[in-house]
Amino acid sequence: MLLVADLALLALLASGATAHADTVVLAIAGSVDEVLTNIRNWLMGILAGLATVFLTIGGVRRVFGGGDPGEQEKAKECFKAAGIGYALAALAPLVVTVLKGIVGA
Protein backbone atom coordinates (compact mmCIF):
# COMPACT_ATOMS: atom_id res chain seq x y z
CA MET A 1 0.00 0.00 0.00
CA LEU A 2 2.83 2.38 0.87
CA LEU A 3 4.54 1.54 -2.41
CA VAL A 4 1.41 2.50 -4.36
CA ALA A 5 1.22 5.84 -2.56
CA ASP A 6 4.91 6.51 -3.23
CA LEU A 7 4.51 5.67 -6.91
CA ALA A 8 1.47 7.93 -7.20
CA LEU A 9 3.36 10.79 -5.58
CA LEU A 10 6.36 10.22 -7.83
CA ALA A 11 4.12 10.17 -10.92
CA LEU A 12 2.49 13.41 -9.83
CA LEU A 13 5.80 15.14 -9.27
CA ALA A 14 7.34 13.83 -12.48
CA SER A 15 4.39 14.79 -14.64
CA GLY A 16 5.53 18.41 -14.71
CA ALA A 17 2.02 19.69 -14.18
CA THR A 18 2.37 22.75 -12.03
CA ALA A 19 -0.37 24.87 -10.68
CA HIS A 20 -0.16 28.49 -11.70
CA ALA A 21 -1.79 30.81 -9.28
CA ASP A 22 -2.71 34.15 -10.71
CA THR A 23 -1.80 36.94 -8.37
CA VAL A 24 -4.81 38.95 -7.40
CA VAL A 25 -4.06 42.34 -5.93
CA LEU A 26 -6.82 43.44 -3.62
CA ALA A 27 -5.51 46.87 -2.80
CA ILE A 28 -2.77 49.01 -4.20
CA ALA A 29 -1.50 51.97 -2.25
CA GLY A 30 0.27 54.63 -4.21
CA SER A 31 2.23 56.03 -1.29
CA VAL A 32 2.87 55.80 2.42
CA ASP A 33 0.64 58.84 2.85
CA GLU A 34 -2.26 56.96 1.30
CA VAL A 35 -1.66 53.96 3.57
CA LEU A 36 -1.63 56.17 6.66
CA THR A 37 -4.79 57.92 5.52
CA ASN A 38 -6.48 54.54 5.07
CA ILE A 39 -5.34 53.52 8.56
CA ARG A 40 -6.80 56.74 9.96
CA ASN A 41 -10.12 56.17 8.25
CA TRP A 42 -10.36 52.58 9.49
CA LEU A 43 -9.34 53.59 13.01
CA MET A 44 -11.91 56.36 13.15
CA GLY A 45 -14.64 54.08 11.83
CA ILE A 46 -13.93 51.26 14.26
CA LEU A 47 -13.66 53.56 17.28
CA ALA A 48 -16.80 55.49 16.40
CA GLY A 49 -18.68 52.23 15.80
CA LEU A 50 -17.64 50.78 19.16
CA ALA A 51 -18.47 54.05 20.91
CA THR A 52 -21.92 54.00 19.35
CA VAL A 53 -22.45 50.44 20.59
CA PHE A 54 -21.48 51.48 24.13
CA LEU A 55 -23.74 54.53 23.91
CA THR A 56 -26.63 52.32 22.85
CA ILE A 57 -25.96 49.79 25.60
CA GLY A 58 -25.77 52.59 28.16
CA GLY A 59 -29.06 54.03 26.97
CA VAL A 60 -30.78 50.67 27.13
CA ARG A 61 -29.44 50.06 30.64
CA ARG A 62 -30.57 53.51 31.71
CA VAL A 63 -34.09 53.03 30.39
CA PHE A 64 -34.66 49.45 31.46
CA GLY A 65 -32.75 49.74 34.73
CA GLY A 66 -35.64 51.51 36.38
CA GLY A 67 -34.66 52.56 39.86
CA ASP A 68 -31.89 49.99 40.32
CA PRO A 69 -28.78 51.94 41.35
CA GLY A 70 -26.47 49.18 40.09
CA GLU A 71 -27.89 49.36 36.57
CA GLN A 72 -27.75 53.16 36.62
CA GLU A 73 -24.06 53.00 37.56
CA LYS A 74 -23.37 50.50 34.77
CA ALA A 75 -25.16 52.83 32.35
CA LYS A 76 -22.92 55.71 33.46
CA GLU A 77 -19.84 53.55 32.86
CA CYS A 78 -21.09 52.74 29.37
CA PHE A 79 -21.61 56.45 28.69
CA LYS A 80 -18.06 57.17 29.88
CA ALA A 81 -16.68 54.43 27.62
CA ALA A 82 -18.64 55.89 24.69
CA GLY A 83 -17.24 59.35 25.40
CA ILE A 84 -13.70 57.99 25.51
CA GLY A 85 -14.30 56.12 22.25
CA TYR A 86 -15.56 59.24 20.49
CA ALA A 87 -12.62 61.24 21.85
CA LEU A 88 -10.15 58.66 20.56
CA ALA A 89 -11.89 58.66 17.18
CA ALA A 90 -11.53 62.43 17.07
CA LEU A 91 -7.82 62.10 17.92
CA ALA A 92 -7.13 59.53 15.19
CA PRO A 93 -6.00 62.19 12.68
CA LEU A 94 -3.47 63.42 15.25
CA VAL A 95 -2.09 59.91 15.64
CA VAL A 96 -1.71 59.60 11.87
CA THR A 97 0.04 62.98 11.73
CA VAL A 98 2.52 61.76 14.34
CA LEU A 99 3.05 58.55 12.35
CA LYS A 100 3.65 60.60 9.20
CA GLY A 101 6.30 62.55 11.06
CA ILE A 102 7.98 59.38 12.25
CA VAL A 103 7.87 57.71 8.83
CA GLY A 104 8.77 60.89 7.00
CA ALA A 105 5.84 60.89 4.60
N, C-alpha and C positions, 0 to 999 in steps of 0.2 A: 504494500500500500504506500509506503514511504517512497519507494522507487518511482511509482507512478506520479506522485506529487512532484518529486524532483524533476522528472522528465517533462512534466507539463510546465513547470516553472522555467526550465531551460529552453523549451520550445517558445515560450512567450518572450523571453529575453532575446533569443536569437532571431526572432521573426523581424526585428527592426521596426516594428510598429510602435511609434511613439505618439503619445498624446500631446497635442499642441493646444495649450491654453491661451486663448486670446486675452490680452491684458485689457481690462475694463477700468478706465479711470473714472472714479465717481466724483471727484472734485479736484479742480486745478486752481491753485492759488497763484496769482501773478507775483505777489511780493509778500514780504514778512508783514508789512503794514496791513495787507488784506487779511492775512491769517489772524493777526491780533484783533482786527476789527470784528472778524467772525467770532473769535473767542469772547469778545466783549458782548456781542449780541446774544450769544448762547447763555453766557453767565447772567446777563440781565433778565433774560426770559425765564430761566430756571429759578432764579431767586424770586422774581415777581410772582411766578406761579406758585411756588411753595408758600410765600407770604400770603397769597390769596387763599390758599387752602387753610392756613392757620387762622386767618381772619374769619373765614366761614365757620370753622370748628368753634372758634371762640364765640361767635354770634349764636350758634346753635346751643352751645352750653349755657350761654347767658339767658336765652329765651326759655329753654326747657329745664333749666336748673331750678326755677321757681325761687323759693326762699332759702335753698340749701347753701349755706356759706361756703362749703367745700367746692361746690360746682361754680359758684361765683368767683372764687379765687382761681380755679383752673381756667375759667374764661379770661380772667385778667392776664394770666400767664400766656395764654394763646394770643391775646391782643399785643402783649409785649413782644412775643416772638415774631408776629406779623410786622410790627413796627421795625424791628431789627432787620428783618428780611427786606423790607422796602428800602430801608436806609442803605443796606449793602448793595441792593440793585442800583440805587442812585449813585453809589460810589464806584461802580464797575468801570465807568470810563476813566476815572482817576487811576485805577489799578492798571488799566491798559496803557495809559500814558506813562506810568512808571516803567512798565515792561518795555515800552518803546524806547525809553531812555536807556535802559539796561542793554537791550539788544542793539540799539543804534539805528533803528529804522526811522 
